[in-house]
């Protein structure tokens, strides 16, 4: 039998074929009922409370498949505030203050605006890492897809002609993806848990800039995962020593006995993009083959 005479591999119609066919069924009471809709085309069915496990799967699977298809081998994750202005917007923020308290807060945010440029520069450096022998791209910039520090990270990648990832989430107040995220790598999530999982599934380095509850949540979850052996150690770059030491007493946690002194070694303090990138590359020169994930907390 010649190759042209071989039967097709698939003997059943694809879901796409049946979905198109379902659009043209005759209209009778039975076909007009929602019960007749194909389950995977029935939005109301997929939104039912009982279908939460399926929605979990979908939010895990969709970005995973698309990132695999885009040959994303690893990522450089950027965490930080959505409120720190870019340097060119900092004065306008101060000028918009209408009372003394707003003025003080605006001045503090302005004082942190240089971190926008640091994040932008670090993203430029990471984005030029290139591909491995299998064509996989590494240290691809990944942010929450929003404004401020997130925008700076995606912007830095775009400025050197490289793609970057944005993991946006539906919020009560609409948050659009920033304009520097690569459109085909711009994802929207309903579940914070699945979004945070995708931040870390491919992460090979994480940069943490001054931020609020969301930044705290993401950073401390990562520290906990490494501390308990659920995630391999990786470079965690902490920018803004003055800010972090003002809002978190890391040494106090050691003195209170709630963390071990060596737990602070998980953090690398830095204020400079070039030094940060050199630390990351040096880390992987010393650790080319990541240690296996431990089954329990480190000794």
Beta strands, then each sheet from edge to edge (+ up, - down):
strand 1: 75-79
strand 2: 140-143
strand 3: 165-169
strand 4: 186-189
strand 5: 203-208
strand 6: 235-239
strand 7: 267-270
sheet 1: 4+ 3+ 2+ 1+ 5+ 6+ 7+
end
